[in-house]
Amino acid sequence: MFNIKTLNSISPVYKNVLAASEFAVGAEIENPDAIIVRSADMHAMTPPAGLLAVGRAGAGYNNIPVADFGKEGIVVFNTPGANANAVKELSIAALLLASRDIVGGIEWAKTLKGKGAEVAKLVEKGKSQFVGPELMGKTIGVVGLGGVGGLVANAAADLKMRVLGYDPFISVENAWKLSRKIVHMTDQDEMLPQCDYLSIHVPLMDATRGSFNEALFAKMKKGAALINLARGELVNNADLLAALASGQLRRYVTDFPADELIGAPGVVAIPHLGASTPESEDNCVDMVSRQLEDYLKFGSIVNSVNYPACPLNASFRYRLAVLHANVPNTVGPITSQVAAQGVNIDNMVNKSRGEFAYTVLDLDEPASKETLDRIAALDFIYRVRYFE
């Protein structure tokens, strides 16, 4: 029986994946083998000694100390693409909100309450202050062509926009999903002056934090609109407000309200609705449940954000999985301990990602406790797991 603790309320669809006979799931779980989290901040958490994995029911994972957990032998998973359609749909709405002053028009229309028969005439007289351009024929730049960005680029092409896509790290899989109408740009600075709209779809990390700033705005087409449904911290808000005030930017639509943005001219602040659909929440929980099930039961790693991808099948007699530092001369000391016991290795996989590595040995005989203890005692080892 595996114990999985939930730090936020989650969709009950996990019950379709995690059989009650094998998994206990709930907020009250103590000493969990795994944790499912949505938005709860885990940075101040001291992980339980037996914690093997954390599953983030969503794509972003800045609420989890992934590097620190990695050094504890804790694999952190996320669910890329599970909420992509929800964010894509909101991105289409954001394009429309960035074009016409729909929000301002709705608020103004509320002021006409009580005008009786005059309302129709007042609407016709006042509507011109909320007009804006159509999307068809305009140019949009999409920065980041992953699970969400690729869908947004394709949707914009379907709206008959000219779509420029920039992503120096695009995967082959995501590239295959792009419409042939998308123009792949290799130089962001070349793309920026051409765009009437710029939509951001990149992860938040040290290299991207605050990267949409005064210097970048100065390279954009004057009067362009910026859309950010990725992460608020990607944009320098002070520089953004200055660009709106000067007319360098016409509008900013964001899913991440901040005090300085709320009510500012030209800003449309949506209350973080990107993935707030029942379908998205179901998809995220279903995906993370399957990933945790496969890892807990037989050590397979898919969609980890700290350890390397290592998809494994469930067919084995005895399996030894070792999470360790990605340093030279690690595999030999691990296999030599198995060989010293006289056990044959049927299959071996060694994968690495950044500072972390994962070595899996399928054995034709059981490994002794002494062998496992000797491996665990090696100075580069974070955790040893054994399956039989």
C-alpha positions as CSV (number, residue, x, y, z in Angstrom):
1,M,0.0,0.0,0.0
2,F,1.3,3.4,-1.0
3,N,0.2,6.6,0.8
4,I,-0.3,9.8,-1.2
5,K,-1.0,13.1,0.6
6,T,-2.8,15.9,-1.1
7,L,-1.8,19.5,-0.2
8,N,-4.7,21.0,-2.2
9,S,-8.2,19.8,-3.1
10,I,-8.0,17.8,-6.3
11,S,-10.4,16.3,-8.8
12,P,-11.7,12.9,-7.8
13,V,-10.6,11.4,-11.1
14,Y,-7.5,10.1,-9.3
15,K,-9.8,7.3,-8.2
16,N,-10.0,6.0,-11.8
17,V,-6.2,5.5,-11.7
18,L,-5.0,4.9,-8.2
19,A,-6.8,1.7,-7.0
20,A,-8.0,1.9,-3.4
21,S,-6.5,-1.5,-2.8
22,E,-3.0,-0.2,-3.6
23,F,-3.2,3.6,-2.8
24,A,-4.5,5.6,0.2
25,V,-5.0,9.2,-0.9
26,G,-6.1,12.2,1.1
27,A,-5.2,15.4,2.9
28,E,-4.9,13.6,6.3
29,I,-2.3,11.1,5.2
30,E,0.8,11.0,7.3
31,N,4.3,9.8,6.3
32,P,3.4,9.9,2.6
33,D,5.2,8.0,-0.1
34,A,4.1,10.8,-2.5
35,I,2.5,14.2,-2.5
36,I,0.1,15.7,-5.0
37,V,0.1,19.5,-5.0
38,R,-1.4,22.3,-7.0
39,S,-0.6,25.8,-5.8
40,A,0.5,25.1,-2.2
41,D,4.0,26.5,-1.4
42,M,6.4,23.7,-0.5
43,H,9.6,25.8,-0.2
44,A,9.4,25.9,3.6
45,M,8.4,22.3,4.0
46,T,10.7,19.7,5.5
47,P,10.0,16.6,3.4
48,P,9.1,13.4,5.3
49,A,11.9,10.9,5.4
50,G,10.0,8.4,3.3
51,L,8.9,10.8,0.6
52,L,9.7,9.4,-2.8
53,A,7.9,11.8,-5.2
54,V,5.9,15.0,-5.6
55,G,3.4,15.3,-8.4
56,R,2.5,18.9,-9.5
57,A,-1.0,18.9,-11.0
58,G,-0.2,21.6,-13.5
59,A,2.7,22.7,-15.6
60,G,4.4,25.4,-13.4
61,Y,6.5,24.2,-10.5
62,N,8.0,27.3,-9.0
63,N,6.1,26.5,-5.7
64,I,8.4,23.4,-5.3
65,P,12.1,23.4,-4.4
66,V,12.9,20.9,-7.1
67,A,16.7,21.0,-6.7
68,D,16.6,20.6,-3.0
69,F,14.2,17.7,-3.3
70,G,16.3,16.1,-6.0
71,K,19.2,15.9,-3.5
72,E,16.9,14.1,-1.1
73,G,16.1,11.5,-3.8
74,I,12.7,13.0,-4.4
75,V,11.5,13.0,-8.0
76,V,9.3,15.9,-8.9
77,F,6.7,15.5,-11.7
78,N,4.6,18.0,-13.5
79,T,1.8,17.7,-16.1
80,P,2.9,19.6,-19.3
81,G,0.1,19.9,-21.8
82,A,-2.7,18.7,-19.5
83,N,-4.1,22.2,-19.2
84,A,-2.8,23.5,-22.6
85,N,-6.2,23.6,-24.3
86,A,-7.7,25.7,-21.4
87,V,-4.9,28.2,-21.6
88,K,-5.1,28.3,-25.4
89,E,-8.8,29.2,-25.2
90,L,-8.1,32.0,-22.7
91,S,-5.4,33.2,-25.0
92,I,-7.9,33.6,-27.8
93,A,-10.1,35.7,-25.4
94,A,-7.0,37.7,-24.5
95,L,-6.3,38.5,-28.1
96,L,-9.8,39.9,-28.4
97,L,-9.5,41.8,-25.1
98,A,-6.2,43.3,-26.4
99,S,-7.9,44.4,-29.6
100,R,-11.1,46.1,-28.6
101,D,-11.8,47.7,-25.2
102,I,-14.4,45.1,-24.4
103,V,-13.9,45.4,-20.6
104,G,-14.1,49.2,-20.7
105,G,-17.2,49.0,-22.9
106,I,-19.0,46.6,-20.5
107,E,-18.2,48.8,-17.5
108,W,-19.4,51.9,-19.4
109,A,-22.6,50.1,-20.4
110,K,-23.4,49.5,-16.7
111,T,-23.5,53.3,-16.2
112,L,-26.4,53.5,-18.6
113,K,-28.7,51.6,-16.1
114,G,-31.8,53.7,-15.4
115,K,-31.6,55.8,-18.6
116,G,-34.7,54.0,-20.0
117,A,-35.5,54.7,-23.6
118,E,-32.3,56.7,-24.0
119,V,-30.1,53.7,-23.7
120,A,-30.1,52.7,-27.4
121,K,-29.1,56.3,-28.5
122,L,-26.5,56.6,-25.8
123,V,-24.9,53.3,-26.9
124,E,-24.7,54.4,-30.5
125,K,-23.2,57.8,-29.4
126,G,-20.7,56.4,-27.0
127,K,-19.5,53.1,-28.5
128,S,-16.7,54.7,-30.6
129,Q,-14.5,55.1,-27.6
130,F,-14.2,51.3,-27.3
131,V,-13.4,50.4,-30.9
132,G,-10.3,48.4,-31.9
133,P,-8.8,46.5,-34.8
134,E,-9.7,43.1,-36.1
135,L,-7.3,40.2,-35.7
136,M,-7.4,38.9,-39.3
137,G,-4.4,40.0,-41.2
138,K,-2.5,41.2,-38.1
139,T,0.9,39.8,-37.1
140,I,1.3,38.0,-33.8
141,G,4.6,36.8,-32.4
142,V,4.5,33.7,-30.1
143,V,7.5,33.3,-27.8
144,G,7.7,29.7,-26.8
145,L,6.2,27.0,-28.9
146,G,5.7,24.2,-26.3
147,G,2.4,22.6,-25.4
148,V,0.5,25.9,-24.9
149,G,2.4,28.2,-27.3
150,G,2.1,25.8,-30.2
151,L,-1.7,25.6,-29.7
152,V,-1.9,29.4,-29.5
153,A,0.2,29.8,-32.7
154,N,-2.1,27.3,-34.6
155,A,-5.2,29.0,-33.3
156,A,-4.0,32.4,-34.4
157,A,-3.2,31.0,-37.8
158,D,-6.8,29.6,-38.0
159,L,-8.0,33.2,-37.2
160,K,-6.1,34.2,-40.4
161,M,-3.4,36.1,-38.5
162,R,0.2,36.1,-39.7
163,V,2.0,34.1,-37.1
164,L,5.7,34.3,-36.2
165,G,7.0,31.8,-33.8
166,Y,10.2,32.0,-31.7
167,D,11.6,29.1,-29.6
168,P,15.3,28.2,-29.7
169,F,14.6,25.1,-27.6
170,I,11.6,23.7,-29.5
171,S,11.4,19.9,-29.4
172,V,10.9,17.8,-32.5
173,E,7.6,16.6,-31.1
174,N,6.2,20.1,-30.7
175,A,7.6,21.2,-34.0
176,W,5.7,18.5,-35.8
177,K,2.4,19.8,-34.3
178,L,2.8,23.3,-35.7
179,S,0.8,24.4,-38.7
180,R,2.8,24.9,-41.8
181,K,1.5,28.5,-41.8
182,I,3.7,29.4,-38.8
183,V,6.8,31.3,-39.7
184,H,9.7,30.0,-37.5
185,M,11.9,32.9,-36.4
186,T,15.5,32.3,-35.3
187,D,16.1,35.8,-34.0
188,Q,13.7,37.3,-31.5
189,D,15.0,40.8,-32.1
190,E,14.1,40.4,-35.8
191,M,10.6,39.3,-34.9
192,L,9.7,42.0,-32.3
193,P,9.3,45.0,-34.7
194,Q,6.9,43.1,-36.9
195,C,4.4,42.1,-34.3
196,D,1.0,43.8,-33.6
197,Y,0.6,41.3,-30.7
198,L,3.2,39.4,-28.7
199,S,2.1,36.3,-26.7
200,I,4.4,34.9,-24.0
201,H,4.6,31.1,-23.4
202,V,8.0,30.5,-21.7
203,P,8.8,29.0,-18.3
204,L,9.9,31.1,-15.4
205,M,13.5,30.6,-14.5
206,D,16.4,32.8,-13.6
207,A,17.2,33.5,-17.3
208,T,13.6,34.6,-18.1
209,R,12.6,36.4,-14.9
210,G,11.9,40.0,-15.8
211,S,13.2,39.5,-19.3
212,F,10.2,41.3,-20.8
213,N,11.5,44.7,-19.9
214,E,12.3,48.2,-21.1
215,A,15.0,47.0,-23.5
216,L,12.7,44.4,-25.1
217,F,9.7,46.8,-25.3
218,A,11.9,49.3,-27.1
219,K,12.4,46.7,-29.9
220,M,8.7,46.1,-30.3
221,K,6.4,47.7,-32.9
222,K,5.0,50.9,-31.4
223,G,1.5,50.4,-30.2
224,A,1.7,46.6,-30.0
225,A,-0.2,44.6,-27.4
226,L,1.4,42.2,-25.0
227,I,-0.3,39.1,-23.7
228,N,1.1,37.1,-20.8
229,L,-0.7,34.0,-19.6
230,A,2.5,32.2,-18.6
231,R,3.9,33.7,-15.4
232,G,3.6,37.3,-14.0
233,E,7.3,37.4,-13.0
234,L,8.4,37.2,-16.6
235,V,7.4,40.9,-17.1
236,N,9.1,43.8,-15.4
237,N,5.9,45.6,-14.3
238,A,7.5,49.0,-13.8
239,D,8.9,49.0,-17.3
240,L,5.6,47.7,-18.6
241,L,3.6,50.5,-17.1
242,A,6.1,53.0,-18.5
243,A,5.8,51.5,-22.0
244,L,2.0,51.8,-21.7
245,A,2.2,55.4,-20.5
246,S,4.5,56.4,-23.4
247,G,2.4,54.6,-26.0
248,Q,5.1,52.2,-26.9
249,L,2.6,49.5,-25.9
250,R,-1.1,49.8,-26.4
251,R,-2.4,47.1,-24.1
252,Y,-1.3,44.5,-21.6
253,V,-3.5,41.4,-21.0
254,T,-2.2,39.3,-18.1
255,D,-3.5,36.4,-16.1
256,F,-1.4,37.6,-13.1
257,P,-2.8,40.7,-11.4
258,A,-0.4,42.7,-9.2
259,D,-1.3,45.7,-7.0
260,E,0.5,48.1,-9.3
261,L,-1.3,46.7,-12.4
262,I,-4.9,46.7,-11.1
263,G,-6.8,49.6,-12.6
264,A,-3.8,50.9,-14.6
265,P,-4.7,52.4,-18.0
266,G,-4.2,49.8,-20.7
267,V,-4.0,46.8,-18.4
268,V,-6.5,44.0,-18.5
269,A,-5.9,41.8,-15.4
270,I,-7.5,38.4,-15.4
271,P,-7.6,36.6,-12.1
272,H,-5.4,33.6,-13.0
273,L,-8.1,31.7,-15.0
274,G,-5.8,30.1,-17.5
275,A,-6.2,26.5,-16.2
276,S,-9.4,27.1,-14.3
277,T,-11.7,24.7,-16.1
278,P,-13.1,21.4,-14.8
279,E,-11.6,19.6,-17.8
280,S,-8.1,21.0,-17.2
281,E,-8.2,20.1,-13.5
282,D,-9.4,16.6,-14.4
283,N,-6.6,16.2,-17.0
284,C,-3.9,17.3,-14.7
285,V,-4.9,15.0,-11.8
286,D,-5.4,12.1,-14.2
287,M,-1.9,12.6,-15.7
288,V,-0.1,13.1,-12.4
289,S,-1.8,10.1,-10.9
290,R,-0.6,7.9,-13.7
291,Q,2.9,9.2,-13.4
292,L,3.0,8.6,-9.7
293,E,1.5,5.2,-10.0
294,D,4.2,4.1,-12.6
295,Y,7.0,5.6,-10.5
296,L,5.9,4.2,-7.1
297,K,5.1,0.7,-8.5
298,F,8.1,0.1,-10.8
299,G,10.3,3.2,-11.0
300,S,9.3,4.6,-14.3
301,I,10.0,8.4,-14.7
302,V,8.0,10.5,-17.2
303,N,7.7,14.3,-17.0
304,S,10.0,14.8,-14.1
305,V,11.4,18.4,-13.7
306,N,14.5,17.4,-11.8
307,Y,15.4,13.8,-12.8
308,P,15.9,12.5,-16.3
309,A,13.1,10.9,-18.3
310,C,13.4,7.1,-17.9
311,P,10.2,5.3,-19.0
312,L,10.3,1.7,-17.9
313,N,8.0,-1.3,-18.5
314,A,6.4,-3.2,-15.7
315,S,8.0,-6.5,-16.7
316,F,10.9,-7.4,-14.4
317,R,11.8,-10.0,-11.8
318,Y,13.9,-7.8,-9.5
319,R,14.6,-4.1,-10.1
320,L,17.2,-1.9,-8.4
321,A,16.7,1.9,-9.0
322,V,19.3,4.3,-7.8
323,L,19.0,8.1,-7.7
324,H,22.3,9.8,-7.5
325,A,24.5,12.8,-8.3
326,N,25.5,13.2,-12.0
327,V,29.3,12.9,-11.5
328,P,31.9,10.7,-13.2
329,N,32.5,7.1,-12.2
330,T,29.2,6.3,-10.6
331,V,27.9,3.3,-12.6
332,G,30.9,1.2,-11.9
333,P,30.7,1.3,-8.1
334,I,27.0,0.5,-8.2
335,T,27.3,-2.5,-10.5
336,S,30.4,-3.8,-8.7
337,Q,28.4,-4.1,-5.5
338,V,25.8,-6.2,-7.4
339,A,28.6,-8.3,-9.0
340,A,30.2,-8.9,-5.7
341,Q,27.0,-10.7,-4.6
342,G,27.2,-12.8,-7.7
343,V,23.9,-11.5,-9.2
344,N,23.5,-11.2,-12.9
345,I,22.3,-7.9,-14.5
346,D,19.7,-8.6,-17.1
347,N,19.3,-5.0,-18.2
348,M,20.7,-1.6,-17.3
349,V,19.7,1.9,-17.9
350,N,21.6,5.0,-16.9
351,K,20.2,8.5,-17.6
352,S,21.3,11.9,-16.5
353,R,19.8,15.4,-16.4
354,G,21.8,18.4,-15.1
355,E,23.1,17.5,-11.6
356,F,21.0,14.4,-11.2
357,A,21.2,10.9,-12.6
358,Y,19.1,7.7,-12.5
359,T,20.5,4.2,-12.8
360,V,18.2,1.2,-13.1
361,L,19.3,-2.4,-12.9
362,D,17.0,-5.3,-13.7
363,L,18.3,-8.4,-12.0
364,D,17.7,-12.2,-12.4
365,E,18.1,-12.8,-8.7
366,P,17.2,-10.9,-5.5
367,A,19.7,-8.3,-4.2
368,S,20.6,-8.8,-0.6
369,K,20.0,-6.2,2.1
370,E,23.8,-6.0,2.5
371,T,24.2,-5.1,-1.2
372,L,21.5,-2.4,-1.0
373,D,23.1,-1.0,2.1
374,R,26.6,-0.8,0.5
375,I,25.2,1.0,-2.5
376,A,23.2,3.4,-0.3
377,A,26.5,4.2,1.6
378,L,28.3,5.4,-1.5
379,D,28.9,9.2,-1.2
380,F,27.2,10.2,-4.4
381,I,23.9,8.3,-3.7
382,Y,20.7,10.1,-2.8
383,R,18.3,7.2,-2.7
384,V,18.1,3.4,-3.4
385,R,14.8,1.7,-4.3
386,Y,14.3,-2.0,-4.7
387,F,11.3,-3.7,-6.4
388,E,10.4,-7.4,-6.5
